[in-house]
Amino acid sequence: MSSFMGELIGTMILIIFGGGVVGGVVLNKSKAQNSGWIVITMGWGFAVAFAVYIVGKYSGAHINPAVTIGLASIGEFPWAKVPMYVAAQMLGAFIGGVIVYLHYLPHWEATEDKDAKLAVFATGPAINNPVANLISEIIGTAVLVFGLLGIGVNEFSNGLNPLVVGFFITAIGLSLGGTTGYAINPARDLGPRIAHFFLPIAGKRDSDWSYAWIPVVGPIVGGVSGAFLYRLVCL
C-alpha cells in the first residue's frame, strides 16, 4: 500500500467510525440514540486507534493535516510530502462521509432536526463565538500534537501505541470537546462537510460555511503551535 492510499484509507476509516458514532447518537430511530457524549468521545477515540492500527505501517497514520503540517514545521516530516498527505486525508474524509450517509440512509428522512443531521458530518460550536471557538480549536489541537510527540518517545509493548493514542483522543474529547465538538483535524471537518453539501440528504440545512473556516484554521495553527512547544520544552 502506498503512503497516499494509507492516508486515504486511514482517514476514511476515521470518519466511518467517528461520523458513524455521531449518527448513531443523534439520528432518530437509531438504537444508539441519546446515548450521549461519552459514547461519542469513545467512538472517536477507537476510530483513531483502529485507523492507526490498519494503516500506520504504510503512512505513519497522520490522518490529520494538522498533524502532518505540525510535524513538517519542526522538521519531523518532509514538506515535499505534505500536499500529497493532505490531499489523501481530504479525499478519505469525503469518502468516509459518503459511506456514513449510505449507512444511515433511512434515518435522514426520519430525523427532523437539521442541525443533528449536519452534526453527523461536521462540527459546530456550543456557543457561537468565533474568537472563542477558534481559541478552543487551537488549544485542542496544540494539546493533540504536543501529546502525540510525547507519547511517541515512550516505549510500549508491541502494538500498544495506537490504543494509547486512541485513549488520548478520548481524553481530549471528554475534557476539551464540549465547546466546539473538537474537530482538531481540518480533514475530519471539511471533507464530510463537503459531502454534506453535495449529498441528497432529506431535509438537510445549509452546510454552515460561515463557521467552516474555524475547524480548518484553528487546528492548523494549533498543530504548529503544539509541535513548536514540544520542540522548545522537550527536545
C-alpha distance (Angstrom), angle and dihedral (degrees) to the residues before:
residue distance angle dihedral
M1 . . .
S2 3.83 . .
S3 3.78 121.5 .
F4 3.83 88.3 -112.6
M5 3.80 91.5 56.7
G6 3.79 90.3 42.4
E7 3.81 91.6 57.6
L8 3.81 92.7 41.6
I9 3.80 94.0 50.4
G10 3.79 94.0 40.1
T11 3.81 93.3 52.2
M12 3.80 90.7 44.0
I13 3.81 89.7 54.4
L14 3.80 89.7 47.7
I15 3.80 91.3 56.3
I16 3.81 95.4 41.4
F17 3.80 91.2 57.2
G18 3.82 97.4 31.4
G19 3.79 98.3 43.9
G20 3.77 87.7 37.2
V21 3.80 93.9 58.9
V22 3.80 91.1 48.6
G23 3.79 89.7 50.7
G24 3.77 90.7 50.5
V25 3.79 92.1 52.6
V26 3.82 101.3 42.2
L27 3.81 107.6 30.4
N28 3.80 120.6 91.7
K29 3.79 119.5 -104.8
S30 3.80 93.3 15.0
K31 3.79 111.0 137.6
A32 3.81 87.6 -131.4
Q33 3.81 95.1 51.1
N34 3.83 115.7 141.9
S35 3.81 93.0 6.4
G36 3.78 88.5 135.3
W37 3.77 148.3 -139.8
I38 3.79 96.8 -46.3
V39 3.81 90.1 58.4
I40 3.80 90.3 49.7
T41 3.81 94.4 49.3
M42 3.80 92.5 46.0
G43 3.80 89.7 48.5
W44 3.79 91.9 53.4
G45 3.80 91.7 45.0
F46 3.78 92.6 53.6
A47 3.81 89.4 42.7
V48 3.80 89.6 60.5
A49 3.79 93.7 42.6
F50 3.78 95.8 52.4
A51 3.79 93.8 41.4
V52 3.81 87.5 56.0
Y53 3.80 91.6 46.9
I54 3.79 91.5 52.0
V55 3.81 102.2 44.4
G56 3.80 106.7 14.5
K57 3.80 91.1 99.5
Y58 3.79 91.6 58.1
S59 3.81 106.6 39.6
G60 3.78 107.9 3.8
A61 3.82 87.2 -105.2
H62 3.78 100.6 -105.6
I63 3.84 88.5 158.2
N64 3.82 87.1 173.3
P65 3.83 129.8 77.1
A66 3.81 89.9 -146.6
V67 3.80 89.7 59.9
T68 3.80 92.8 45.4
I69 3.81 93.6 48.3
G70 3.80 92.5 41.4
L71 3.79 92.3 53.6
A72 3.80 91.9 45.4
S73 3.80 91.0 50.8
I74 3.82 91.2 63.3
G75 3.78 96.3 39.0
E76 3.80 96.7 -102.4
F77 3.82 93.3 117.5
P78 3.83 130.3 31.1
W79 3.81 114.8 -102.9
A80 3.80 89.3 -143.3
K81 3.81 89.7 69.4
V82 3.80 96.5 46.2
P83 3.85 97.8 88.8
M84 3.81 91.8 49.5
Y85 3.80 92.6 48.3
V86 3.80 93.7 47.1
A87 3.82 91.8 47.5
A88 3.81 90.5 51.1
Q89 3.80 91.9 47.7
M90 3.80 92.9 49.7
L91 3.80 93.3 47.6
G92 3.79 92.4 46.3
A93 3.81 91.3 50.1
F94 3.81 91.3 50.2
I95 3.81 91.9 49.9
G96 3.79 90.3 46.9
G97 3.81 89.6 53.8
V98 3.80 90.9 52.1
I99 3.81 90.8 50.6
V100 3.82 91.7 50.6
Y101 3.80 88.8 51.1
L102 3.80 91.2 52.7
H103 3.79 92.5 45.8
Y104 3.81 93.0 56.2
L105 3.80 94.7 36.9
P106 3.85 99.3 139.4
H107 3.81 93.7 40.3
W108 3.82 97.2 67.6
E109 3.78 93.2 68.2
A110 3.81 90.7 42.1
T111 3.81 91.1 55.7
E112 3.80 117.5 77.1
D113 3.81 96.9 -178.2
K114 3.81 105.3 96.7
D115 3.80 92.7 -170.8
A116 3.81 90.4 54.7
K117 3.78 90.1 53.4
L118 3.80 91.5 51.6
A119 3.82 90.0 47.1
V120 3.82 89.9 64.0
F121 3.80 87.8 64.8
A122 3.79 107.6 27.2
T123 3.78 142.9 20.3
G124 3.79 127.4 -109.5
P125 3.79 136.5 -176.5
A126 3.78 124.7 -94.4
I127 3.83 86.9 -145.2
N128 3.78 115.2 22.5
N129 3.80 103.5 -126.0
P130 3.81 111.1 135.4
V131 3.81 96.1 -159.4
A132 3.79 93.8 47.2
N133 3.80 92.0 41.7
L134 3.80 90.9 51.9
I135 3.80 91.2 49.0
S136 3.82 90.3 50.7
E137 3.80 91.9 53.3
I138 3.80 91.7 46.2
I139 3.81 92.3 50.7
G140 3.79 94.4 44.5
T141 3.79 93.9 50.0
A142 3.81 93.6 42.7
V143 3.80 87.9 55.1
L144 3.81 89.2 47.1
V145 3.81 96.9 53.2
F146 3.81 94.4 38.1
G147 3.79 89.0 50.8
L148 3.80 95.1 45.6
L149 3.79 90.5 53.5
G150 3.78 90.4 48.0
I151 3.79 93.9 47.6
G152 3.79 89.9 48.0
V153 3.81 94.3 64.1
N154 3.80 92.8 56.3
E155 3.77 123.4 93.4
F156 3.78 113.4 -126.0
S157 3.76 131.9 176.9
N158 3.79 110.4 -83.2
G159 3.79 110.6 -71.4
L160 3.81 96.9 6.7
N161 3.82 98.7 104.5
P162 3.84 97.6 81.0
L163 3.80 91.3 52.0
V164 3.81 90.8 51.5
V165 3.80 89.0 50.6
G166 3.80 89.7 50.6
F167 3.79 91.8 53.8
F168 3.80 88.8 47.3
I169 3.81 89.8 55.7
T170 3.80 88.9 49.3
A171 3.80 90.0 52.5
I172 3.81 90.9 52.1
G173 3.80 90.3 50.6
L174 3.79 94.2 48.2
S175 3.80 95.1 46.1
L176 3.81 105.4 30.2
G177 3.80 106.3 16.2
G178 3.78 101.1 81.8
T179 3.80 95.2 82.8
T180 3.80 102.5 55.7
G181 3.79 106.2 -1.1
Y182 3.85 88.3 -99.1
A183 3.78 103.4 -99.0
I184 3.85 89.1 173.8
N185 3.81 84.5 165.8
P186 3.82 126.0 71.6
A187 3.82 93.3 -154.1
R188 3.81 92.7 48.7
D189 3.81 89.5 59.1
L190 3.81 106.7 29.0
G191 3.82 99.2 42.6
P192 3.82 95.9 54.6
R193 3.82 91.1 37.5
I194 3.82 88.3 59.6
A195 3.81 88.4 47.8
H196 3.82 89.0 52.4
F197 3.81 89.2 52.3
F198 3.80 94.3 53.3
L199 3.81 102.5 33.7
P200 3.83 120.4 94.2
I201 3.81 93.7 -120.2
A202 3.79 110.6 172.4
G203 3.80 112.3 -112.9
K204 3.79 95.9 -5.3
R205 3.80 125.0 164.6
D206 3.78 127.0 -137.1
S207 3.81 115.7 -66.3
D208 3.84 93.4 -110.7
W209 3.79 96.3 -117.6
S210 3.81 91.1 171.8
Y211 3.82 87.9 70.6
A212 3.80 98.2 34.9
W213 3.82 95.6 90.4
I214 3.82 92.7 63.3
P215 3.85 97.5 65.6
V216 3.81 87.9 47.1
V217 3.81 102.9 44.6
G218 3.81 96.4 34.2
P219 3.81 96.2 55.3
I220 3.81 93.3 44.8
V221 3.81 91.7 51.7
G222 3.79 90.4 43.2
G223 3.79 93.8 47.4
V224 3.79 92.9 52.8
S225 3.81 91.4 43.3
G226 3.79 92.6 50.6
A227 3.80 92.1 48.3
F228 3.81 93.5 49.8
L229 3.79 91.7 45.3
Y230 3.78 90.6 53.1
R231 3.79 91.6 48.9
L232 3.81 90.2 47.8
V233 3.79 98.4 50.6
C234 3.80 104.7 24.1
L235 3.80 109.7 32.5
